[in-house]
Amino acid sequence: MNQVVLNVFIEDLSFAALSNFFKHHHHSSHYILLDEHTLRHCYPIILKYLPPHQIIQMQAGEEHKSLKTCETIWQKLTESNADRNSLLINLGGGVIGDLGGFAAGCYKRGIQFINIPTTLLAMVDANVGAKTGVDFMGFKNQIGLFNEPEGVFVYTGFLKTLPERELKSGFAEVMKHYLIADGDGFEEISKQTRGSRHQTAEKIGHELEFSKNNWDRVVEKNIRIKSGIVSQDPQEQNIRKALNFGHTIGHAVESHFLNNECQKLLHGEAVAVGMIAEGFISMKQKLLSASELDAIRTTILNYYDLPEISPTEFKAIGELMKQDKKNSGEQIQFTLLKGIGNYSINQSVKEDTIKESLDYYNRVLHEYSEGKSSH
């Protein structure tokens, strides 16, 4: 399978599109950005398809998505005399794609880069759409650029290298895409997750059709949903904001837990929290029915092990939300669901309602845990 969606290519084992790219694009030098995980598990798979290059290795993890890491990349490029005709190859998940694209956009006012995503999160979301950036002062993606890669080369075989938790984290973005644009897709997921919470990883994989024959279909469908929205609004002035459902609260929760040494949340887990809470807000704003909200929170709780958020943490999370890039003045702006499969952007929400949504999240989490214990 080798299909093109905008500048995204879904590869088979031959990596034909990647090989063709290097055949027809000539650069003065090549650099590959990776971390310890992709160096071990993914780099050997693509090595024979790459031109001569130098390795730039960073540490894995959201905590390293920083200007300090960018400085390391820029230092390596400078010491190697990389010029404006050099190419940076980003091999990794969302952190590497975001950070590498930002670093490339700044070096000598911009060099070209390509992304080779290795996680589900990067394949269906982070590497598609030209957003790049780093975290700053505890805020997600606070410093960044819109910077389009020359190509995104997706090989779903890399998903076999992921721990189950990472795979499930990426699947939160799949759920989000279906909630805003494909109600039938969400209904399919909802049916598959019922009763699967405490089955084995193998059984869950079967229930969710996470098989080698199926990933190309899931990934391609989600790339088409996202790229279809992005192509209409590249700079996020209007409908691209739809993609932020679950992320206003989700990003704030993720940032809050990033500074928590005892418990950290992956991006998709934080978005799952955000989707439950923002689903509740959607209902409060009379955009979503109670039965639809019930389907959303039940599906998510069937699939994720999520933490309770102490009421003492609400204020800190609220402060983090004030830095959300969709905000207008003092107004916290949300993308909410207008029924499952549709959305409404630029929804102003009062702080009391946000707090109520977090109370609701804790309540349904507790009820779910109690129900699980009684069986």
C-alpha positions in Angstrom: 0.0 0.0 0.0 1.4 3.4 -0.9 -1.2 6.1 -0.9 -0.7 9.9 -0.8 -2.7 12.2 1.4 -1.4 15.7 0.7 2.3 15.1 1.4 1.7 12.0 3.5 2.7 8.6 2.2 1.7 5.3 3.7 4.5 2.9 3.1 4.8 -0.8 2.8 8.0 -2.7 3.7 9.7 -1.6 0.5 9.7 2.1 1.6 9.2 3.0 -2.1 8.0 6.6 -1.4 10.9 7.3 0.9 13.5 5.9 -1.6 11.8 7.9 -4.4 12.0 11.1 -2.3 15.8 10.8 -1.9 16.2 9.9 -5.5 14.5 13.1 -6.7 15.5 15.5 -3.9 19.2 16.5 -3.6 20.5 18.0 -0.4 24.0 19.0 0.6 23.9 16.9 3.8 21.5 14.8 5.8 20.9 14.5 9.5 18.6 12.2 11.4 17.1 13.1 14.7 16.1 10.2 17.0 16.0 9.1 20.6 17.3 6.0 22.4 14.1 4.1 21.5 13.9 4.8 17.8 17.7 4.3 17.5 17.2 0.8 18.8 13.9 -0.3 17.3 13.2 1.8 14.2 16.5 3.1 12.8 17.8 -0.4 11.7 14.6 -0.9 9.7 15.1 2.2 7.5 18.9 2.5 7.5 19.3 0.9 4.1 16.9 3.4 2.5 18.7 6.5 3.8 21.5 8.4 2.1 24.7 9.1 4.0 23.8 11.0 7.1 24.8 12.0 10.6 22.9 11.0 13.7 21.6 13.6 16.3 20.3 11.8 19.4 18.1 13.4 22.0 16.6 11.9 25.1 13.1 10.5 24.9 10.2 12.1 26.7 8.0 15.2 26.8 10.3 16.8 29.4 13.0 17.0 26.7 10.8 18.9 24.3 12.6 22.1 25.1 14.7 25.0 23.8 17.7 23.3 25.5 17.3 20.3 23.3 17.0 22.6 20.2 20.3 24.2 21.2 21.9 20.7 21.1 20.5 20.2 17.6 21.6 23.6 16.4 25.1 23.1 17.8 25.4 19.8 16.0 24.3 21.3 12.7 26.6 24.3 13.2 29.7 22.2 14.1 29.0 20.0 11.1 28.8 23.0 8.7 25.2 22.2 7.8 24.0 24.8 5.2 20.5 25.9 4.1 20.4 23.0 1.6 20.7 20.4 4.4 17.8 18.1 5.3 16.7 17.0 8.8 15.0 13.6 9.1 12.8 13.3 12.2 12.5 9.6 13.2 10.2 9.3 16.2 7.0 10.2 17.9 5.2 13.5 18.4 8.0 15.0 20.5 10.6 14.4 17.8 8.4 15.6 15.0 7.3 18.8 16.8 10.8 19.6 18.1 12.7 18.6 15.0 10.3 20.6 12.7 10.7 23.7 15.0 14.5 23.3 15.1 14.7 23.0 11.3 12.5 26.0 10.8 14.8 28.2 12.9 18.2 27.0 11.8 19.6 29.5 9.3 16.0 30.8 8.9 14.9 27.4 7.8 16.1 24.1 6.3 14.0 21.4 4.9 12.9 18.4 7.0 10.8 15.2 6.7 9.0 13.2 9.3 9.1 9.4 9.7 6.6 8.9 12.6 7.1 5.8 14.8 4.0 6.1 17.1 0.3 6.0 16.5 0.0 9.5 18.0 2.5 10.9 15.5 1.1 9.0 12.5 -2.5 10.2 12.9 -2.0 13.5 14.5 1.3 15.1 15.5 3.2 14.7 12.2 0.2 15.8 10.0 -0.6 19.5 9.7 2.7 21.5 9.9 2.5 22.5 13.6 5.8 22.4 15.3 7.0 23.6 18.6 8.5 23.1 22.1 7.2 23.4 25.6 8.2 26.5 27.6 7.8 27.5 31.3 5.6 24.4 31.8 3.2 25.3 29.0 2.6 22.9 26.1 3.8 24.0 22.6 4.2 27.6 23.9 7.0 28.4 21.3 6.5 27.2 17.8 6.0 27.6 14.1 3.7 26.5 11.3 6.3 24.7 9.2 5.4 22.2 6.5 7.6 19.1 6.1 8.7 18.0 2.7 7.0 14.7 3.3 5.6 12.4 6.0 6.4 8.7 5.5 4.2 6.5 7.5 5.1 2.8 8.1 2.6 1.2 10.4 5.0 -1.7 11.1 6.7 0.5 13.6 3.6 0.2 15.8 4.7 -3.4 16.7 7.6 -1.8 18.6 5.3 0.2 20.9 4.4 -0.6 24.5 0.6 -1.1 24.9 0.3 2.1 26.9 1.9 4.2 24.1 -0.4 2.6 21.5 -3.5 3.3 23.6 -2.3 6.9 24.1 -2.2 7.5 20.4 -5.6 5.9 20.0 -7.1 8.9 22.0 -6.5 11.0 18.9 -8.3 8.4 16.8 -11.3 8.7 19.2 -11.1 12.5 18.9 -11.2 12.5 15.1 -14.2 10.2 15.1 -16.0 12.4 17.7 -15.6 15.5 15.7 -16.0 14.1 12.2 -17.1 10.5 12.0 -19.9 9.4 14.3 -20.1 5.9 12.8 -16.4 5.5 13.5 -16.9 6.3 17.1 -19.9 4.0 17.4 -17.7 1.2 16.1 -15.1 1.9 18.7 -17.7 2.2 21.4 -19.1 -1.3 20.6 -15.6 -2.8 20.5 -14.5 -1.4 23.9 -17.5 -2.6 25.9 -16.4 -5.1 28.4 -12.8 -5.1 27.3 -11.2 -3.1 30.1 -9.7 -6.0 32.1 -9.0 -8.5 29.4 -5.5 -9.3 28.3 -3.6 -7.0 26.0 -3.9 -9.7 23.3 -7.7 -9.8 23.7 -8.0 -6.0 23.8 -6.0 -5.9 20.6 -8.4 -8.3 19.0 -11.4 -6.5 20.2 -10.2 -3.2 18.8 -9.0 -4.9 15.6 -5.4 -3.8 16.3 -4.0 -6.3 13.9 -1.3 -6.0 11.2 -3.9 -6.2 8.5 -5.9 -3.3 9.9 -3.5 -0.5 11.0 -3.1 0.9 7.5 -6.9 1.3 7.3 -7.1 3.0 10.7 -4.2 5.3 10.1 -5.2 6.3 6.5 -8.7 7.1 7.6 -7.5 9.3 10.4 -4.9 11.1 8.3 -7.7 11.9 5.8 -9.9 13.3 8.5 -7.1 15.5 9.9 -5.6 16.6 6.5 -9.1 17.4 5.2 -9.6 19.9 8.0 -6.1 21.3 7.9 -6.1 21.8 4.2 -9.1 24.2 4.6 -7.4 26.2 7.4 -3.7 25.8 7.6 -3.1 28.6 10.1 -5.8 27.6 12.6 -7.9 30.7 12.1 -11.2 28.8 11.8 -12.3 25.2 11.4 -8.9 23.7 12.3 -9.7 24.6 15.8 -12.1 21.6 15.7 -9.0 19.4 16.2 -8.6 20.9 19.7 -11.6 19.1 21.2 -10.4 17.5 24.4 -7.2 19.6 24.3 -8.0 22.8 26.2 -8.5 20.8 29.5 -6.3 18.0 28.2 -3.2 20.1 27.6 -3.6 21.8 31.0 -3.9 18.4 32.7 -0.9 17.1 30.8 1.2 20.1 31.7 0.1 19.9 35.4 1.1 16.2 35.6 4.3 16.8 33.7 5.6 18.6 36.8 4.4 15.7 39.1 7.2 13.4 40.0 4.9 10.8 41.4 2.6 10.3 38.4 2.9 11.4 34.8 0.3 11.2 32.0 0.9 10.5 28.4 -0.5 13.0 25.9 -3.4 10.7 24.9 -4.3 9.9 28.5 -4.6 13.6 29.3 -6.7 14.1 26.1 -8.9 11.3 27.3 -9.5 13.2 30.5 -10.1 16.3 28.5 -12.7 14.6 26.2 -14.7 13.5 29.2 -14.7 16.9 30.8 -15.3 18.8 27.6 -18.0 16.4 26.6 -19.7 17.4 29.9 -19.3 21.0 29.0 -20.8 20.3 25.6 -23.9 18.9 27.3 -24.1 21.9 29.7 -24.0 24.2 26.7 -26.9 22.2 25.2 -24.8 20.9 22.3 -24.6 17.3 23.3 -27.3 15.0 24.7 -26.9 13.2 28.0 -27.0 9.8 26.3 -24.2 10.9 23.9 -22.1 12.0 26.9 -22.7 8.7 28.6 -21.5 6.8 25.5 -18.3 9.0 25.3 -17.3 8.7 29.0 -18.2 4.9 29.1 -16.1 4.2 26.0 -13.1 6.2 27.3 -13.3 4.7 30.8 -13.6 1.2 29.4 -10.3 1.8 27.6 -8.1 3.9 29.8 -6.8 3.8 33.4 -7.1 7.4 34.3 -6.2 9.2 37.6 -8.5 11.2 39.9 -7.7 14.9 39.9 -7.8 16.4 43.4 -10.0 19.4 43.8 -6.9 21.1 45.2 -5.4 20.9 41.8 -8.3 22.5 39.9 -7.0 26.1 40.4 -3.5 25.2 39.0 -5.1 23.5 36.0 -7.3 26.5 35.4 -4.3 28.8 35.4 -2.6 26.6 32.8 -5.8 26.8 30.6 -5.4 30.6 30.5 -2.3 30.1 28.3 -4.3 28.1 25.7 -3.6 29.5 22.2 -7.3 29.6 21.2 -8.1 32.1 24.0 -9.4 35.5 23.2 -8.5 38.1 25.8 -9.7 36.8 29.2 -12.1 34.3 27.6 -11.1 30.6 27.7 -12.2 29.3 24.3 -13.2 25.7 23.7 -14.0 23.4 20.8 -17.1 21.5 21.9 -19.1 18.6 20.4 -22.3 19.5 18.6 -23.5 15.9 18.8 -21.2 13.0 18.1 -19.5 13.5 14.8 -19.8 17.3 14.7 -18.3 20.2 16.5 -18.7 23.9 17.5 -15.6 26.1 17.8 -15.0 29.4 19.7 -17.2 28.4 22.6 -16.5 30.6 25.7 -16.9 28.7 28.9 -17.2 30.1 32.5 -14.6 29.0 35.1 -17.4 27.6 37.3 -18.5 25.3 34.4 -14.9 24.2 33.9 -14.6 23.3 37.6 -18.0 21.5 37.4 -16.6 19.5 34.4 -13.7 18.3 36.5 -16.0 17.4 39.4 -18.0 15.4 36.9 -14.9 13.7 35.6 -14.0 12.6 39.2 -17.5 11.5 39.9 -17.8 9.2 36.9 -14.3 7.9 37.4 -15.3 7.0 41.0 -18.6 5.4 39.9 -16.8 3.4 37.2 -14.3 2.1 39.7 -17.0 1.2 42.2 -19.0 -0.6 39.5 -15.8 -2.5 38.5 -15.1 -3.6 42.1 -18.6 -4.9 42.5 -18.3 -7.4 39.7 
